């Protein structure tokens, strides 16, 4: 290793750790050293904004404070607390992995990244995050933020001639060289924090970056173009009735278990015709899933018109509005019911109880 390189790495480590200790965001999962809690946070944070995770994380741990309590819970209870976070397969795999660990490891998570990768729903990124943060294993965590930071530090063109797979491997090797063996968890979080708050995809804040002096880019770098979002229009029916003994009820439909997307979750019935006349339109909701923006037309229809105006896609059930709060609803359904002021004023902590 060249003398310049041998001095650069310790300097980067020191500068990043010092900056992180002074500037890190106060997030609930950073106050908890429990490997189980760290695991839950890492699964929730996959492809999900930090702001969306904070309340759900705290409610989830209130309802399932230990790995064993999660393993013993019905899947629908787990999905209900996951509602709105999206990518529900994560919740199912988290639940499945908890059951496996409870049975095979007496409720204690494995301590190495290689062992963690054997669990359902845990890939190389999540395994490295848990192992480094909870157990101090000197292994690099590489997510989108880390990839961007490393590319800029090294002056690598992410849209150049090198293949995406080769570039990813190159980034992983470099990240493994940079990780601080004495403080791997804090260092990994420092790099991710840098990418999330300063080394942004657009308009990076280079003037206040703690490692700008060792950055070969100092600004935006070329990246591969992102696929364009697709747009689709769909329609759902909001069907309500009032029952003397139970109060207002909403008609919900359970998605069949055989579906690959959100199986078993509850949603509003689909309209047979999504072209809703303006005078009958209750609301339009934009809802993004993966690379698709759904523009959802919501129409209120009377109970007697349900069969004629909707398409049966699964088992239907009349549910009281308070009961619907604690059900495994799709994110879109929960969003619509909230905007219609039909869900009781409650928090996810209340659902957790």
Secondary structure, DSSP 4 states (H G I P E B T S, - for coil): --HHHHHHHHHHHHHHHHHHHHH----GGGG---HHHHHHHHHHHTTS-HHHHHHHHHHHHHH--SHHHHHHS-HHHHHHHHTTS--THHHHHHHHHHHHHHHHSTT---SSHHHHTTSTT--HHHHHHHHHHHH--------HHHHHHHHHHHT--TTSSS-HHHHHHHHHHHHHHHS-SSSHHHHHHHHHHHHHHTS-SSS--GGG-TTGGG-S--S----PPPPPPEEEEEEEEE-EEEETTTEEEEEEEEPPTT-SSSTT-EEPPEES-----GGGEEEEEEEEETTEEEEEEEEE--GGGHHHHEE--S-EEEEEHHHHHTS-B-HHHHHHHHHTT-S-S--HHHHH-
